[in-house]
């Protein structure tokens, strides 16, 4: 494998027209591939609006099996372009059983593997527990032709344990499809605190594990169908950090963008030699991490 991997990020604003959203995604994926991307990462639940602002049983009709229509559409595109593609889908596993699932498509259009979101939030405008059963596939990296991918999803990005377990199982990259934004009533100061915390914690995962982090967020305002809030303004700011937490690229807060960035795949090995955090971990003293709380 080549030492430099070109990664495409697709930061997109969506509407309620799922067909139009998918067509725009396909155009953006093609644009990334035309710039040499071998791996393209899409945002969380990329086919439609972020529907978790309300609890509505009719929304379950949007879910699909895996394999299913989306893996077919995007699998054909990945095969045509010769790229590895990270999808984020609303999975219908069985009647009444649904997951928020990332799927990795290999260059030949086949499914290399999938990851079911493990940490499920339940907050105003983020009522995900109504829709998603917590994942049951564990923190298992997915082997692909461009490397071993540690794919996690959105709320997982706040948990260092998830990143650590992916790294311990040989992940070469940490990847986070995401949907996060501001409520309009937040002050500007609070908005910046939230955004800063979000970037900082993920850069910390890069540092602690000596791995690049790729995070792709949606962008734009999506109204609350219930009218109880002013909706969510997704803050974009998709980024790639290197294994010392250095920002390799950072997209805007306001605009749809695609970006292709090169990642030096040899750098993690060197960084881990300089900063041997894995060598010095006191695993004999970490048993408490399996408890909910220790006081």
Residue pairs with C-beta under 8 A, 6 or more apart in sequence:
1 145
1 146
1 147
1 265
2 265
3 264
3 265
3 266
4 262
4 263
4 264
4 265
5 38
5 39
5 146
5 147
5 262
5 263
5 265
6 35
6 36
6 37
6 38
6 39
6 260
6 261
6 262
6 263
7 37
7 38
7 39
7 40
7 41
7 214
7 240
7 260
7 261
7 262
7 263
8 29
8 31
8 32
8 33
8 35
8 37
8 39
8 40
8 41
8 83
8 258
8 259
8 260
9 32
9 40
9 41
9 214
9 216
9 238
9 240
9 249
9 251
9 257
9 258
9 259
9 260
9 261
10 25
10 28
10 29
10 32
10 40
10 41
10 42
10 43
10 46
10 216
10 258
11 43
11 216
11 217
11 218
11 219
11 236
11 238
11 251
11 255
11 256
11 257
11 258
11 259
12 21
12 24
12 25
12 28
12 42
12 43
12 46
12 218
12 219
12 256
13 218
13 219
13 220
13 234
13 256
14 21
14 46
14 47
14 48
14 49
14 50
14 218
14 220
14 222
15 21
15 49
16 48
16 49
18 47
18 48
18 62
21 46
21 47
21 48
22 47
22 70
22 73
25 42
25 46
25 47
26 73
26 74
26 77
28 258
29 40
29 42
29 74
29 77
29 81
29 83
29 85
30 77
30 81
31 258
32 40
32 83
32 258
32 260
33 40
33 81
33 82
33 83
35 260
36 260
37 83
37 260
38 82
38 83
38 84
38 146
39 83
39 84
39 85
39 86
39 144
39 146
39 149
40 83
40 84
40 85
40 86
41 86
41 175
41 177
41 214
41 216
42 85
42 86
42 87
42 88
42 177
42 216
43 88
43 177
43 178
43 179
43 216
43 217
43 218
43 238
44 50
44 88
44 100
44 153
44 154
44 177
44 178
44 179
44 217
44 218
45 51
45 88
45 89
45 90
45 100
45 179
46 87
46 88
46 177
46 218
47 62
47 70
47 89
47 90
48 62
49 222
50 179
50 218
50 222
50 232
50 234
51 59
51 62
51 131
52 125
52 126
52 127
52 128
52 130
52 131
53 125
53 126
53 127
53 222
53 224
53 225
53 226
53 229
53 231
53 232
54 127
54 224
54 225
54 226
55 127
55 130
56 225
59 131
60 92
60 98
60 131
62 90
63 90
63 91
63 92
63 98
64 70
64 89
64 90
64 91
64 92
65 91
65 92
65 93
66 89
66 91
66 101
66 103
66 111
66 114
67 111
68 89
70 87
70 89
70 103
71 87
71 89
71 103
71 105
71 111
74 85
74 87
74 105
75 105
75 109
75 110
75 111
76 109
77 85
78 84
78 85
78 105
78 106
78 107
78 109
79 107
79 108
79 109
82 107
83 107
84 104
84 105
84 106
84 107
84 112
84 144
84 145
84 146
84 149
85 104
85 105
86 102
86 103
86 104
86 105
86 149
86 151
86 175
86 177
87 102
87 103
87 104
87 105
88 100
88 101
88 102
88 103
88 153
88 177
89 101
89 102
89 103
90 98
90 100
90 101
90 131
91 98
91 99
91 100
91 101
91 116
92 98
93 99
93 133
97 133
98 131
98 132
98 133
99 116
99 117
99 132
99 133
99 135
100 116
100 117
100 120
100 128
100 131
100 132
100 135
100 153
100 154
101 114
101 115
101 116
101 117
101 135
102 114
102 115
102 116
102 117
102 151
102 152
102 153
102 175
102 177
103 111
103 113
103 114
104 111
104 112
104 113
104 114
104 142
104 144
104 149
104 151
105 111
105 112
106 112
106 144
106 145
107 145
112 142
112 143
112 144
113 140
113 142
113 143
114 137
114 142
115 135
115 137
115 140
115 142
115 151
115 152
115 153
116 133
116 134
116 135
116 136
116 137
117 132
117 134
117 135
117 152
117 153
117 154
117 155
117 156
118 134
118 135
118 138
118 139
118 152
118 156
118 162
119 134
119 155
119 156
119 158
119 159
119 162
120 128
120 129
120 132
120 133
120 134
120 155
121 128
121 129
121 155
122 128
122 129
122 130
124 183
124 229
125 183
125 224
125 229
125 231
125 232
128 155
138 165
139 150
139 152
139 162
139 165
139 166
139 169
140 169
141 148
141 149
141 150
141 151
141 166
141 169
141 170
141 171
141 172
142 148
142 149
142 151
143 149
147 172
147 173
147 265
148 170
148 171
148 172
148 173
149 171
149 172
149 173
149 175
150 163
150 166
150 167
150 169
150 171
150 172
150 173
150 174
150 175
150 211
151 175
151 177
152 162
152 163
152 166
152 174
152 175
152 176
153 176
153 177
153 178
154 176
154 177
154 178
154 179
154 180
156 162
156 176
157 176
157 178
157 198
157 201
157 202
157 205
157 215
158 201
160 201
160 204
160 205
160 208
161 289
163 174
163 205
163 208
163 209
163 211
164 208
164 209
166 174
166 209
167 174
167 209
167 210
167 211
171 211
172 211
172 265
172 268
173 211
173 212
173 213
173 214
173 263
174 205
174 206
174 209
174 211
174 212
174 213
174 214
175 213
175 214
175 215
176 202
176 213
176 214
176 215
176 216
177 216
178 215
178 216
178 217
178 218
178 238
179 217
179 218
179 234
180 198
180 217
180 234
180 235
181 217
181 218
181 232
181 233
181 234
181 235
182 191
182 194
182 232
182 233
182 235
183 229
183 230
183 231
183 232
183 233
184 230
184 231
184 233
185 229
185 230
186 194
191 235
195 235
195 237
195 253
198 237
199 237
199 239
202 213
202 215
202 239
202 241
203 213
203 241
203 245
203 247
204 245
205 211
205 213
206 212
206 213
206 241
206 242
206 243
206 244
206 245
207 243
207 244
207 245
207 275
208 277
209 243
209 277
210 243
210 244
210 268
210 271
210 272
210 275
210 277
210 278
211 243
211 268
212 240
212 241
212 242
212 243
212 248
212 263
212 267
212 268
213 240
213 241
214 240
215 238
215 239
215 240
216 238
217 234
217 235
217 236
217 237
217 238
218 234
218 236
219 234
219 235
219 236
219 252
219 253
219 254
219 255
219 256
219 257
220 233
220 234
220 256
221 231
221 232
221 233
221 234
222 231
222 232
222 234
223 230
223 231
224 230
224 231
224 232
235 253
236 251
236 252
236 253
236 254
236 255
236 257
237 250
237 251
237 252
237 253
238 250
238 251
238 257
238 259
239 247
239 248
239 249
239 250
239 251
240 247
240 248
240 249
240 261
240 263
241 247
241 248
242 248
242 263
242 264
242 267
243 267
243 268
243 271
243 272
244 271
244 275
248 261
248 263
249 259
249 261
251 257
251 259
272 278
288 294
